[in-house]
Amino acid sequence: MDPLRPGRRLPDLRQAIAEYVSRTRTSGWRARKWLWCRAVSQLFSSPILALVDEGDEVIYPNPGFPIYESMINYVGGRAIPIPLREERDFSVDVKELASLITNRTS
């Protein structure tokens, strides 16, 4: 077991997940591509901690996971929500996204 890579533990679980997803949704998923963690917040917060500097603007989907905004604020970034509207099937409006991008967008 590699203590530095806890997401690579539980190979039987990762294999079972890969087989299930391949069988029920799409083919070609391999167990080595899966990570396992205790909470999805860890997966969402780690990239923000690694990539966002104080003063960076970060565009995030709203509604979305609350961890987005709180982690952006925690690292000193500026959280910029982009609304996901029902009339657009909760997808991003590309023109609206483009209008939110500045030279401080990370």
C-alpha positions as CSV (number, residue, x, y, z in Angstrom):
1,M,0.0,0.0,0.0
2,D,1.4,3.4,-1.0
3,P,0.7,5.9,1.9
4,L,1.5,8.8,-0.4
5,R,-1.2,7.8,-2.8
6,P,-4.3,6.8,-0.8
7,G,-6.6,7.1,-3.8
8,R,-4.8,4.1,-5.3
9,R,-5.7,1.8,-2.4
10,L,-8.5,-0.7,-2.6
11,P,-7.8,-2.2,-6.0
12,D,-10.7,-4.6,-5.8
13,L,-13.1,-1.7,-5.2
14,R,-11.6,0.3,-8.1
15,Q,-11.9,-2.8,-10.4
16,A,-15.6,-3.3,-9.4
17,I,-16.4,0.4,-10.1
18,A,-14.7,0.2,-13.5
19,E,-16.6,-2.9,-14.4
20,Y,-19.9,-1.5,-13.2
21,V,-19.5,1.8,-15.1
22,S,-18.4,-0.1,-18.3
23,R,-21.4,-2.4,-18.0
24,T,-24.0,0.3,-17.3
25,R,-22.9,3.4,-19.0
26,T,-20.0,3.2,-21.4
27,S,-17.2,0.8,-22.2
28,G,-13.5,1.1,-21.8
29,W,-13.2,2.2,-18.2
30,R,-10.1,0.8,-16.5
31,A,-9.6,0.4,-12.8
32,R,-6.2,2.2,-12.9
33,K,-8.0,5.4,-14.0
34,W,-10.2,5.5,-10.8
35,L,-9.3,7.1,-7.6
36,W,-11.1,6.5,-4.3
37,C,-11.4,9.2,-1.6
38,R,-13.6,9.7,1.4
39,A,-15.4,12.8,0.2
40,V,-15.8,14.6,-3.1
41,S,-14.9,17.9,-1.4
42,Q,-11.3,16.7,-1.4
43,L,-11.3,16.3,-5.1
44,F,-12.9,19.7,-5.7
45,S,-10.7,21.6,-3.2
46,S,-7.3,20.2,-4.0
47,P,-7.0,21.8,-7.5
48,I,-8.2,25.2,-6.1
49,L,-5.5,25.0,-3.4
50,A,-2.9,24.1,-6.0
51,L,-3.8,26.5,-8.8
52,V,-5.4,29.6,-7.4
53,D,-3.4,32.5,-6.0
54,E,-4.5,35.4,-3.9
55,G,-6.4,37.9,-6.1
56,D,-7.1,35.4,-8.9
57,E,-10.7,35.4,-10.2
58,V,-12.2,31.9,-10.5
59,I,-15.4,31.3,-12.5
60,Y,-17.5,28.5,-11.0
61,P,-20.9,27.1,-11.8
62,N,-23.9,28.2,-9.8
63,P,-25.8,26.1,-8.7
64,G,-22.9,23.9,-7.9
65,F,-21.0,22.4,-5.0
66,P,-20.7,24.9,-2.1
67,I,-17.0,23.9,-1.7
68,Y,-16.2,25.8,-4.9
69,E,-17.0,29.3,-3.6
70,S,-15.7,28.6,-0.1
71,M,-12.3,27.2,-1.2
72,I,-11.9,30.1,-3.7
73,N,-12.5,32.6,-0.9
74,Y,-10.3,30.6,1.5
75,V,-7.2,30.9,-0.8
76,G,-7.9,34.6,-1.3
77,G,-9.4,34.3,-4.7
78,R,-12.4,36.1,-6.0
79,A,-15.3,33.8,-6.7
80,I,-17.2,34.7,-9.9
81,P,-20.4,32.6,-10.3
82,I,-21.7,31.7,-13.7
83,P,-25.4,30.8,-13.5
84,L,-26.6,27.5,-14.8
85,R,-30.1,28.3,-15.9
86,E,-33.0,25.8,-16.2
87,E,-34.0,27.3,-19.6
88,R,-30.6,26.3,-20.9
89,D,-30.8,22.8,-19.4
90,F,-28.4,24.0,-16.7
91,S,-25.5,24.3,-19.1
92,V,-23.0,27.2,-19.4
93,D,-23.8,30.0,-21.8
94,V,-20.5,30.4,-23.7
95,K,-21.1,34.1,-24.4
96,E,-21.8,34.8,-20.8
97,L,-18.7,32.8,-19.8
98,A,-16.6,34.9,-22.2
99,S,-17.9,38.1,-20.7
100,L,-16.7,37.0,-17.3
101,I,-13.1,36.3,-18.3
102,T,-10.6,39.0,-17.4
103,N,-6.8,39.1,-17.2
104,R,-7.2,38.0,-13.5
105,T,-9.2,34.8,-14.4
106,S,-7.4,31.7,-13.2
